[in-house]
Amino acid sequence: MKKSILLIITFFTVFAVSAQGTDSLTVLANKGVVTAQFKLAMRYLEQDDFKQAVHWMERSAKNGHAEAQNNMGVYYENGMVDGQHNYDKAFQLYTASAEQGFVVAIYNLGLCYFNGRGTPADRSKGVSLLKKSADMDYPPAQYYTGVAYMNGFGVEKNMQAALAYLEKSAENNNVMATNQMGVLYEFGNGVPQDGQKAFSYYQKAANDYYLAAYNLAQCYFNGTGVLQDYALALQWFERAATAEYLPALYNIGVFYDRGYGITQDFQKAREYYQLAADKGYDLAQFNIASIYEAGQGVEQDFDKARKYFEMASEQGFVRADYSIGNMYIEGRGVTKDYAKAIAHYTRAANGGHASAQFNLGLIYKTGIGVAPDLEKAKYWLKLAADQGDEEAKQELNNL
């Protein structure tokens, strides 16, 4: 999990619109009746008249309506008033609403402090407010409080407390918490490892949360807590992909590339890899580069191959550096350039790529493009041998 709590802004509006028409509400609202101003704002929201909704929501907020203050905070934070994010204004509004005890505003204010939005970042204060909202039984706050305790964000790490808040949030049908409980059971983090429980949690949240859909797909693919089923795995990968989740798009590509439970189709594989690659997913960039390099279902194109290998390399994907090194040392689609080959092999080798370490060992042993250097050769060959590379072990014995 990323070591930050994502900003989630939530409206909390449960009310009954009275039978009186908009005209009656307008009369009361113009007379300064705060609840009428708020209800009129919500009526305009239902009618998709955002300009009028904001007008009356702001008047209601200025007159002290806690929920209107929170909602205006949401508008300002997300740039919905004038197209500009106004974190300072949002912070002020959340504070005013929270001081009246409005649970969602307390939660939003906690996130402001945690993320440093409209106020200097203070994770401890942020988590304190999130916990206060969580203890008022607000499910998103329970989830993020659990995450804070799980990772030690702003509080001392405490898995028992984390589980208590996450379980409560999941019981309250928070899909992020439900998914997180699945992750904990799948990998045995703070709970006994239990694939069936993990599967059950993912299944509960999968229809409404793309990460749960993705994790459920992985369960079906790997047979975790359920019988392996490629057809259902693909179905849930496709569900996760509707949220443009890049690993899901990539995995659909893998299904068509390898023919997992479906007819192998290199063109469709390339299409899905392309979707993920163009949005910056390094594994997809590497795979589409490999397709162009091999001419698999497309005309062989070393320029395109190198382009996508380099895109993946820029993100630190060491297998791409190894492949670029191979292109330069063999002169495939490029002029042979030992210096560039060594540079890319070195990047891959420093990232733990055993074959790159082995190649560097041979380069320094034989002096390909560099002066022979037996110490460097031993260094790189030993690193490769320590990872189980048998050829590296043999070369070391021959030095």
N, C-alpha and C positions, 0 to 999 in steps of 0.2 A: 504493500500500500504506500502511496506517495506520502511523504512526511509533511503533509499540509492538509488542512481541512478545507474542502472546497466550499465556496460561498454559495449557499442555497438560500434564496429569499422566498418566503412563503406568505401568501395571503391566508387569513383565517377569518372567513366571513360566513357565519351561519345565522340567517335571520329570515323572518317571514315578511314578505312585502305585503303591506295592507291592501285592502280592497280599494282604497281611495285611488283615484287616477293621478297621473302625473301633474295635472293642473292643480289638484288639491295639495299635493306635496309641494309644488312650487310656491303656492301661497304661504304655507307654513314655513317653508325654507326661507323665503324672503322676509318673514317675520323674525328670523333668527332662531327657529326651533332646530336645535343641533341634530337631533335624531332624524328629523325630516330632511335636513341637508344631506345627511349620510345616506338615507334611503333613496333620496333622489339621485345621488351620485351612482348608487348601485343600479338603480333603474336605467340610467343612461348607459352604464356598462353593458347591461343586458341588451340594450338596443344598439350596441356598437357605436355609440356616440362618445368617443373617448374625450374629446375636447370639453363637452359639457360635464362629463363625469369628473374630470380633473378639476373643473371650476368649482363644482359643489363639494367634492372631496376635500379640496384645499380650504374652503370656507368652514366646513365641518371640523377639519383639523385645527384651524386657527381658533375655533371656539371650544377646543379641548376634547373632542371626541377621540378616545384612545385608538380605536380601530382605524379611524380615518387618518390619524397621525402615522400609524404603522404603514398603512397603504400608501400614503404620500411618500414616506421614506423609501418604500419599494420603487415608486415611480422615479424619484430623484436618483436613487442609487443606480438604476438601470438605464438612465438617460431617456426616460419615457415622457418627460415633460417638455424639454426643448432640444432633445437630441444630444445633450451633454451629461455625462455622469457627474453628479454633484454629491460626492461622498460626505462632505461637511454638512450639507443640508439634511441628508438622509440620517446621519448620526444624530443630529439635533432632534429630528422627529422621532426616531426610535427611542431616544432618551426620554422625551416627553411622554411617549406612550408607555414605556417600561415603568416610569415612575408611578403610573396609574395601575400597574400590576398586569398589563396586558401580556399574556404569556408569549405570543408570537414576537412581540416587540422585544421582550427580554431575550429571546433566542436570537433575533436579528442583531440586537446590540452586542450580544456575546460574540457573534461572528465578526462584527466590526472591530471589536477589540482584538480578537484572535488574528485577523488578517490585516490589521492596520488600515482600515478603511474609514476615513474621516477623523481618525484619532491615531496617535502613536500606537504601534502594536504592543499588546500586553497579553500574552497567551494565558497567564495565570488568571487575570481578571476575566478574560474571554471565557475560559472554561468554567470559572465560578458562575458566570451568568448562564451559560449553557446548562450547567448542573441545576441551577435554580429553576430554569424552564423545564428541564427533564423531570425534576421532582414535582412539578405541577402537571405531570403526565402528558407532556407534549412529545409525540413520537420522534420527530426529526431531532429534537434536542437530546432525547435519550440515545439516539444513534450516535450523534457526534460526541456526546459525553463518553459513551463507550469506546469510541475510537481514540479519544484523548487518553483515557486510562490504559488502553491497550498499547499505545505507542509512547506514553510518557510525555504527551504534549501539554505543557502548562501545569501538569500535576505529576506526582510520582507514579511511575508505572505500576499498575495493579490489575492483574488479569481477573481476579475475583470480582472487583468492582466493574471492570469492563464487561464481563459476561452478564452481570446482573442488569446493566443498562441495555446491552444489546438484546438480551432475551426479552426484556420488557418491551423494547421498541418493536421487536419482531412479533410479539404477542399482539401489539397494537397495529399490526399489518403494515409496518414500514418496510418497504421492499429492499431498501439498502441494508437495513439491519438483518433482514431475513437472509439475504445473499451473504452477508458477512458471517453469519452463524454457519452457513454452509461451508465457507472457506475455512473457518476454524476447525470444523469437524473433518473436512477433507484432509487437512494437513496436521491435525492433532495439535493445534496451537492452543494450549490452556485447557483443552478437553481431550478425552481419549479419542484417538483417530477412529472414525466411523464413516465409511463410504456411504452406507445406506442413509444415515442421518443427513450427510452432506447433500446427497441426491434429493432427499425429501425437502430440505430447505430451498435448494435451487428451484425445484419444481413449483413450490408455492409462489415464488417471486417471478418466475420466468416470463409470464405473460405481460408483466408490467414493467420489467426492468431489464435492459439489454445485457448488463453484466451477468445477471442470473441466467438469462437465456444462453449466453455464451458458455458459462460454466456448466450448465445442463448439457449443452452440446458436447463438451469435453467429457462429461460423465458417460454419455452414450458412446462416444468414440472410443474411450479407453476401458469401458466396462467397469466404471467406478460406482459401486452401490447399485448397479443394475446390469442386466445382460447387455453385452455390446450390440449396438444397432446403428449401422452406418446411415441408414435412411433417416432415422430420427435425429441423429447427430447433425446431418446436413440440414434438416428442417429447422433445427434450433440455431444453427450458425446463420441460416438465412434470416431468421427472426432477429437475431442480434445485428445483422448487417443492415437492417432497415434503419437503425440508428446511426449508420455510417461508422460503426465500430470497426476500425481497420484490421485488427486481428481476425475478426469474423470474415471480412471480405477476403483476406489472405487465405484463411483455411478453406473457404469455398473453392478458391483457386487450386489449393492442394488436392481437394477431392476430385476435381476434374483432371488435374495433372496426373494423379496416381490411379484414378479409376476406383476409388473407394465406394463400392456398392452401386456405382453408376458406370455408364459407358465412358471410357477415357476420351477426353475431348480437349486437345491442346489449345484450340482457339478460345474456348470458354475459360480455360485456366488462365490464359494470357490476359483475357479481358478483366477477370477479377484481380489478378496480380497488378494489372495496370491501374485499376481504380485505387487500390491501396498504395501502390508505389507513387503515384502522382500526388497523393496526399501525405507522403513522407514516411511510409512504413518501410523500414530498412530490409526486413525479410522479403517483402514483396519486390523491392528494388533488386535485391540479390537474385531472386528466382527469375525475374523477367530478364535480367542481364544474362543469366545462364541459358535461358531459352534462345535469346538472340545469338549468344556465343556458339551454341550447338546447332542452331538452325532447326530447332524442334518445333515443327508445325508452322514455321515461318522461314523466310529466306534468311540465311545466315548473314548477320550484320555486326561486325566487330565494333564499329563506331557506336552503335546503339548499346551494345553489350558494355563497352567501356564507360559510356555515359551513365548507365544505371549502376554499374559497379562503383563508380566514383561517387554517385549520390549516396549509396549505402556506406561507402568509406568515410564520407564527411560526417556521418553520424556515429562513427566509431565501430562499425561492423567489420570485425577483423577478417572474416572469411572473404569479404570483398577485396580487402587489401592483398590478401594472398592471391586471389584470382588476377588482380591487376599486375601483381609482381610476375605471375606466370606469363601474362601477355607480353610484358616488356622483355623478359629474358628469352622468350621464344620468338619474339617478333611477329606475334599474331595480331594483325590489324594495325600494328604500329611499327615504327622503326625500332630495332633492338636498342635497348638503353639499359645497361647494367646498373647505372647509378640509380635510375628510377625504380628498377626492379628491387634493388637492395633497400631503397627507402621504404617501399611498400611491404616487402618481407619483414623489415625491422618493425614497422608499425604492427603488423599482424603477430609477429613473434613476441613483442612486448605485451600484446594482449592475450598471450597464452596459446597461440595457434601452433600445434606441434609440427605440422608439415612445414610451416614457414620457418620454425626454429631449425628443423632438419636441413632445409634448403640453404639457410644462412651458414650453417655449419659446413656444408659442402663447398659453398662459395668461398669461405675463408680458408678452407683446407686446400682447395685447388687453385685459388687465386683467380677466380672468374670476375673480371672487371675491377679487381682490387689486388693489392699486394697480399700474398699468402700470410695468414696470421693464425698459427696453430692454437694460441691461447683463446682467441675468439672462436675458432672452430670448436674447441673443446667445450667452451662455455655454452654455445648454442646446441651442440649435439647432446650434451648432458641434460639440458632442459627438455629436449625432445624425448630422450631416453627415459627420463623420470616420468614422462607421461605414457610410457609403454610403447614407444616407437621402436620396433625391432631393428629396422635398418639403422637407426641412430645408434643403438647399442652396438651393432656390428662395426660401424664406422669408428666409434670410440675405441673399440678393442684393436682396431687396425692402426690407430695413431701411434 
